């Protein structure tokens, strides 16, 4: 089978492009299936675009023209398409934004005819391209959705011309739509926006580790926050919550934040302002394969993700048997409405959505002063996660069967 795979340049893929070696970080949902296609008998052509990366994004790639790249450790051809003309003045900027947008679609269509693929796999950022290929060129297209963001609900709820057009794109007769079940309301969203006859799957991601990590008893309890440093991840609330702990409690813990993002400078400034520089250390992005080293030091994991509790970082911690504190259900985004279907009240500690900092501080204080409860929560979450979650190899088998069964 010839497969044309079109997706945005995720930051975890961009670093591989710059270094010339296939060592992606983050987005295992994307790179795991790419690695399968690359190793399989299928013929893969990967096209990376900067659709959907945001108005202010500036790629680290120096080449502004479409170019091909060969990566050590990845044998399939890769084509990269980014904005070729950038301009700061608003009117001209909008004109050239449209020009770049039009140009990228023309180039992708060119590769579609050149490769004559049996199947086109497209991520949500390239939804217009996907709609064109389905509606005009009758291509067999799989659409990939990586969870449901608040802006995606606006497409349904706000009847602007732009949203009506995007809804038209989503109503295309895709062969299959695969959504990541990350705690966001994927099934509800898909039922509201997709064509009623389009097949759809809402899949929980896999994990690298399904082995309980037994912790060595140590003087200080290790508390970790792992995720992008953005508002939706609750990184600021995490630091505020730690700052509310008593000095006596702070002496009993060591805190690590792992991640990068637009709030990094603000976060580090807040840590300094709260006089927590000796308590909280920060680490930038780490390779996905090295996450086990973090888990070995982690006694309590905190996730304040406002969109959903089934993210990659969370699943990895659950499957390693790490005592976890997560955000309670968000009624505005319909997140985690079925969370108790997967994990019971005995396995996860939830922070009240309307009182994050105070409740987080209270829950952490209780745990560090009742260490046996940390062990109990660790065992419970491991038992439940081991029954629910698949390894990434098992999870990719599910997706590859869905793809290979398309006629």
N, C-alpha and C positions, 0 to 999 in steps of 0.2 A: 504494500500500500504506500502511495506517495502522499506525504502529509506536509502541508504548508502551515506552519505554526506562527501566529502573529500575536505579539503581546508588547506591552509597554516596557520601557527600560527601567525595571526596578533597581533601586540603589544597590541591592545585593548582587545584581547581575552586572551593573555598570562597573563595579570594581574589578570584576573578572575581565571585562573588555579592555580596561586600561592596563591591567597587568599582563594580559596575553595568556592567562592560564585559567582553566575552569575551576574556580574555587568560590562558588556562590555562597553568600550569607543571607539568612532570612529566606522568605518565600519558598519553603520546601514544597508547598503545594504545586508550584510552578516547576522548580528545577528537578524534582524527583521524576515527574512524568517526562520531562525533556531528556533526562538521563536514560530512562527506559527506551524512549523512541530512538535515541542515539545508538544504543547498544543492540537494538532489535534488528530484525530483517527489513523493517520499514525504511523507506527513504525519506529523511527529514530535511526540510529547509526552514530555518528559524529566521524570522524577520522581527527586529526590535525597533519600536518607534517611541517617540517621546509624547505621544498622545496621552493626555490625562495626568501628566506630571505637574501641572500647575503653571500659572502665568509667570511666576517669578523663578521658576526652575531654570538653572543654567547647567547643562550637562558638563561633566568634567572632560568629556571627549573633545579633542581639539579639531577633529575633522568634521566640518559642517555639511559636507556633501555625502550622499549615500555611499557607503563603502562596505566591502566584504572583509571579514576578519576570520582568522583561523586561531582557535584556542587549544593550547596543550590540554589534553584530557577530554576533549570534545571534538569528535571527528566530523560532525555534520556541518554544512555551510551555514554561515551566519551573515545576514545583511542588516546594517544599522542605518536607520533613516531619522535624522533630526532636523530641526529648523535650520534652514540655510541662510535666512535673512532675519536679522534682529534689528529693531528700531525702538527708540524710547518715546518719541512723541506719539500721543494717544491716537490721533486719527490715522497717521501713517502706520502706527503699530498694529492697529486693527486690520488695516488693509493687508499688510504683510502676514499677519496671523492667518487670514483667510487664504492668502497665496500659499503659505507653507502647508496649511491643512489640505488644500486642493492638490498640491504637488505630491504630498505623501500618499494620498489615496491613489493617484495616477500611477505612482511607482509600484505600489502594492498590487494593483490590478495588472500591471505589466508582469510582475513575478507570478501572478496567478496564471496568466496565459502561458508564460514561459515554462512553468513547472507542470502545468496541467494536472494538479493534484487530485487524488481520489477523495480527499477530505481536507477541510480547512478548520483549524482550531484557533479560535480568536478570543482574546480576553475582553472584558467589559470596556476598557478604555478605547478600544477600536470598534465600538458598536456601529458607527456609521459604515465603516468598511464592511463589517459583517452583514449589515442590511443590504448594501449594494451588491455584494457577492451572491446573496440569497435571492433577492428580488429581481435583479437585472440579469445576472449571469447564471442563475439556477444552480449555484454551487451547494455542495453538502457541507454545512457549517455546524460546528459545535461551538456554543457560546459558553465562556467560563466566567463565573461571577465569584469574586473572593469575599463573600459576606455582604451584608446590606448596610450601607452608610446612610446617615440622615438625609443627605442630598438626594439619595435615590428615592426616598419617600416623597420628596418635593415634586419629582417627575409625575407622580400619581396625583398628589393633592393640589398642586398649583397649576391652573390651566393657562399657562402662557404659551405663546406660539412656539418657543423653543422646546418647552416640555411636551407639547403635542407632537412635535416632530420626533423627539427622542422616543416617545411612546410608540410612534409609528415604526421606528427602527426595531424596538423590542418585540413588536407584534409580528415580526418576520417569521417565516416557517423554518426555523432552525431544526436540524435533525435531533439535536439534544441540547439541553441547557444544564450545566453542572454548577451547583452553588455550594460554597463552603458553609457547612453548618458550624458556625463559630459562636453560636448563642444569639446571633441576630435573627430576626424573623424571616428567614429565607423562604420558607414555604408560603407564608402569607403574602410576601412581596411578589413572588413568582406567580401566584394565583391571580394577583391583581393586574399584572402587566404583560404577561406572556400570552401568546395565542393559545386558546383552550386546547388545541390538538397537539401542541408541542410537548414532547416528553421532557420531564425535568427530574433531576436527582439532587437531594440535599445531603451532602456527605460530610461526616466528621473526619477531620484530618487524622493522619497516623502519627506514631511516635517512634523515636529511635530506640528508646529504652523501655523495657517492661520488667525491669528488675528492681526489687526493693533495695534502696541504698540505706544500709544501717549506719547510723551516725555514731561517731566516737564522742564520748562525753568530754566536754571542754568547758573552760571557765566562762567564756562568753557565748551567748546564743547568736548564731548568724542569721540575720534577716536580709532578704534580697528582694529587690524590685527589678524586674526584667521586662523591657519593652521600649517602644519608641517614646521619645520625650516630646509628647504632644498633649494637648488639652484632653483629648478623648481617652487617653491612657491614665490620667489622674496622677501624673508624677509630682505636680506641685502640691496636691492634697496629701500625697505620701510624706513629703518632707515636713509639711505643716503638722501632720499627725505625729511624726517622730518628735518634733519640737515640743509637743504637749506632754510628753512623758516626763515624769519626775526625774531629777538628777540621779536619784538612787536607781531608778529603772534603767536609765541610760548607761550606767556603769556596767550593767549586766549584758549588754548587747554590742554587736558590731554590725554595721549596716552597709550594704553595697547596692548601688544603683548601676545597672548594666543597660546601656542604650545611648543612642544619639537622636537628634531631632531639632526642630525649630526652637524648642524651649530650653536647650542645653545651657545657654548663657544665663538665662533667667533662673534656671534651677541652681546652677553653681553660685550665683549671686545670692539666692535665698539661703542656701546652706551656710554661706559666709555670714550673712546678716543674722541668722539664728544662732551663730557661734557653734555650728555643728561640724566644722571641718575635720576635727579629730575623730568624730564619731562616724560620719558618712563618707565613704570613698566612692568614686565614680570610675566606671570602666566603659570604654567605647564599644562599638560593635565587635562581636567575637564570632568566629566560624561556627556554623550550626553543629558541626561534629565535636566541638570542644565544650558543648553545653554540660556534658557530664561532669567536667571539672568544677563547674559552678555548683551543680547539684550536691556534690560531695561536701561542700562547705555550708550549704543552705539548711537551716533548721526550720525557719519560717519563711514562706514565700507569700508576698503580697501582690495582688493584682487589683487595680482600681479601674479596670477597663470599663468605660461607660456604655460600650456597645454590646458586649457579650463575654461570657466566661469560658468559651470553648476555643480560645485562641491557641496557637501552636505552643507558646511559652507555657501556658497553663496546663495543657495536656501533658507536656513533657514532665512538669513538676508533679502532677497527679500520678502519673505512671511510675514515678520514682519513689512514691510514698513520702512526699514532703508535705508537712502540715501547711495548709493553704488558707489564706484570708482573701476573699473575693468580694466584689461589689454585689449588692443586692439588685433585684430586678429594677429596670428603668421603665416606668410606665409610658414615658414619652416615645421611646424607640421600640417598645414591645420586646425588649431584650430579655433573654433567659426565662421566658414564660413557661418553658417546659424543663427547666433546669433540674427540678426534683425528679423528673423522669429518668435522669441519668445518674444524679448524685444526691444522696439523702442528706438530711439535716445533721446527721452524726458524722459526716465525712468532710464537710466544708463549713468554714466560719464565714458568715456574711456580714458586711458592713452596711449600715443603713444608708440608702441613697441620698436622703435629705439631711444627713449629719455625718458626713464622711470623716472629717478630721478628728472630731471628738470620739466617735464610735471606734475608729481605727486605733486611736491611742488607748482606749479602754480595753479593746480586745487584745492588743499586744501586751499590755500590762498584766492582764489576767494570765496569759500564756507563759510569760517569762517568770512569773511567780508561782506557776503551777506546771512544772516541767513534765510531769507525768501526762498531762493533757496533750502536750505536743506529741508525745509518742502514740497516744491513743488515736488522735486525729490522723497521724501518719499512717497507721495500720489500716484504718477505715478507708481512707481515700485510695490507698494502694489496692485493696481488695476490690473495691467498686470499679476502679479504672482498669484493672487487669481483665475484668469480665467484659467491659464495654469497648475498650480501644484495641485497634489493630496496630501491628508494626507498620512502618512505611512500606515495606515490601508487600505485606498483605493488602494494605490500603491501595497501592498502585495496581495490584492485580485486579481489584474491583473496577477501577477506572479504565484500565486498558481493555477489559472485557466489554465495558459499555461502548468504548470507542470502536473496537474491532468488530463488534456485532452490528454496526450501522451499515445499512444496505442502500 
